[in-house]
Amino acid sequence: MPTIPASRFAWAPPTLAVAVALSLPLVGLGADTPVPRAPTPAPAFLDDQPAIGELMQGIDGLRRLPVQGVSIVQSGDKTFFVSANGRYVFLGPAIDLWHGERIASLADADRLMGRIDISRLKLDLNDLGALDVGDGSREVLVFVDPACAHCATLLEQLDGLSPAQRAPYRFRLIPLALLGAPSLAAAVNLNCLAETDRPAATQALLTHRLAALPPAQERCGQGALQRALVTAHLLGVTSVPFLIAPDGRLQTGVPTDLLAWLAGGQA
């Protein structure tokens, strides 16, 4: 399955983390502020904390969180977080803002990190160029690349569902461009066509009739693709197809049985 490269488009906007970092004022770093020449002593409260060696003894379990470079570790009745290089340890519970819940144990991490509650993120999927199949009340997000063979297989499954099977769902197909110039052209052309004829764009994606798409003019369709790529990165999408079920479950790759997966079964 194709993966999302670190940087494929020169015109892609900076990530949210970079944008936030650049917007923060440099408090207390004026021209007259002296630069400290010696390490600051550790706060007194650290004297009461267990030594690193003690924390790392008898590890019962470890999970890599869906954020770069941080894992949660369970050691007896202690739970802590450690950086990828082992240099930093963070004590105390974490807060999963996407679910509004505390992560204080491996069980919490297991329960939350395999799901994304899209309703809490307030995403406008139309801004991402979403092409809809069905009008049911249960939304399914599907990230695809127009030139991806695995994605074409999934779209064939989707297009082959009967009206009754499709009725409960609204599939939101979000085009990405991961496979070079052909993907980029197809995704932009799809988005541009969708601005004036969304049903035709949806049908072209489902039936893989991309060569006949009218070429986009100027920057038509590029904005939606930019926003889709940034959103995919923030959601942790690293390959396609990538699906998010109505209950928040995540699926990378084509489910063996799409309907069974949608109903809550194994992929």
N, C-alpha and C positions, 0 to 999 in steps of 0.2 A: 504494500500500500504506500502511496506517496506520502511524504512527510512535509511539514511546513518548514521551509528554510528560515534561518535566522534573519536574513534580509534578502529579498528577491526583487523588490521594487524600490527604486531610488526615490519615488514620490510618496512612499508610504509614510504616514505621520508617526511621530514618536509614540512609544508606549505610554500608558497612563502613568506608570511609575516615574518615567523620565519627566513627563510633563509636570507632575506634582512636585518632583524634586527641584526642577528649575524655577517653579513658582514660589518656593519658600524663601522668605527673607533671611538674610544672613545675620541673625540677631547676635549682637555682641562682638562682631568681627570688624569693627571700624578701623580706620587707619591708625588710631592711637592705642588700640588694644594690644597689650604685650603678649607675645607668644610664650606659653609655658615652656620651661626648659627642663623640667623634671616631671616624672610620672606623678599623677595625682594619687594619693594614698587611697586604698580601698575603703569604702564606707564601713563603719563599725558593724552594721547589721550582718555583713558577710561572715563575721567571726562565728555566728550561730549556724551557718549553713554547712551541710555535710561536704567533705572533701570530694574532689572529682573521682578519685580512686574508689571511695566508698560508694558513690553514686553508680559507678560503672560495674560494680561487683554484682553477680547474680542477675544478669539481665534476663527477664522473662519474655520479652518480645520487643520488636522494633518495626515501625512502619514509616516509610518515606511519604511525607505529606505531598499533596499536589501543589506544591510551591517550591521554587528552586532552592535546593540546598538545605532543607530542614527536615529532620526526622523526629518522630515522637518515640520515646523509649520508656518501657515499663520495667521497673526493678523493684520487686517486692511491692510494698505499698506506696512507692514513690513513682511519680510520673514527671518526666522532664523532656525538654527538647534540645537537640544537639545539631550544630551546623555540620555540613558535609565533610569538612576537613577536621572535625573534632575539636576545633579551637574554642568555640563558644557553646555554652550550656545555658539554657533559659529555664528558669524554675517557675512553677505555678501554672494554672490552666491557661489555655489559649481560647480566643473567642473566634468562632467561625461566623463572620458577619454575613455571609451569603445565606446562612440558615438561622442566624440569631441564636446560636447555642454555644455552650462552653464545651471545650474538648479537654477533659481531665483524665482520660484513660484510653487505652488501646481500643476498648469497645466503642467509645465515643467516636474515635477516629475511623474505625471500620464502618460504623453506621453512616457517617456523614461524607467521607471523602469519595465514595463511589456514587454520589448523587449531586445534582445541582438543582436548587429550587429556583427555576427561571422566573416564577411569579414575583419573587422578592427583588430581582435585579432590574425590573421595570424596563426591559429592553423593547425598543420599537423595531420589530423584525422587518417591517417594511423599509426602514432606513438601511437595512443590510441587504436589500434586494431579494427578500424571501419570495419564492414562487409557491403558491398554495395548491395543494391537491386535497380536495374534500373540504367540507365545512362543518365538521363535527365539533363538539365542545372540548375534546381531549387533544391538546396540541403536542405534536411530535416534531422536534427540531432535527433536521437532517443536513449536515454539512457535506457538500460534494464538490468534486472537481469535474467539469464537463468532459475532460479528456481521460478520466480515470476509469479503467476497465472494471474494477471492483464496484465503483459507484454505479456504472451502467448495469451491472448485475442486480444491485439493490433496486434501482429504478425500474427494472423489468419486473421484479417481484411486486413492487408497489403498483405499477400500472396494471398488473394482472389480477389485483384484488377485485372481487365482485363489489357491486354497489353496497350490498348489505355488510360485507366485511369492512369496507372503507367508511361506512356511515358514522361510527362513533368518533372518528379521528379527523384532525386537520393537520396534514403534513406540511411543514414549512421548510421548503428546500432552499438552502442558502449556498449559492455558488461561490467557490474559492478558486484561486488560480495558483497551482503548485507545480505544474509540469512544464514550465517554460512558456515560450511565445504562443504556442497553440492554445494552451489553457487560458492565458491572459486575454488573447483576442476573443475566445469563445465566451468567457465570463463577462467581459466588458460589453460584447455585442448582445448577450442575453439581458444584461441589466438595462442597456439602452432601449432595446425593444420593449422590455417590461414597462418602461415609462409611458408608452403609448398603447401597448397591446399586451397586457400581462398574460391572458390565456394563451396567446400564440407563443410567447416565450416559454411558458410552462410546458406546452406540448412539444416544443422543439427540444427541451431538455429531457423530457420523458422518453421521447422516441429517438434521441441521439441524432437529430437532424440539425447539426450545428453548422455544417458547411454552407447551408443555404441562408443563414442569418444575414440580414443586411448589416454592412459594416457600420460601426459607431462613428459618428462625426465629432471632431474636436475632443472634448473631455466627457462626452455623454457616457454614462454608465460607470465612470471611474470612481466617483464618490462612494457609491454603494459598495463597490469592491474593497476600497480602502477601509471602510468601516467594518465590513465583514471580516477582513484579515486581522484587524486589531482586536475585534471581539473574540474571534477564534483563539487568538494567542492568549487573551486574558482568561478564557474559559479552560485553557489547557488542552486545546485540540492540537494534537501533534501529527495525526494522519487521518485520512478519509477513506471510506465514509465514516462519519462520526454522528451518532444519534443520541438524543436526550429524550427519554420516555416521558409521558405525562406525569409520572410519579417521581421524576428526577433521576432515574437510573441511567447510567452511561453505557454506551456500546461503541467500541471501536471495531470496524470491520462489518462485513455483511452477516446479519444473524442467520443461523441455519434455518430457522422457522420464524419469519417476521411476525406473524400473528401470535405465536406462542410467546415470543419475547415481549410484544406489546402488552400481552395479558399478564405479564409478570413472571414468565418462565425463564429458563436459561437460554442464552444465545446459541 
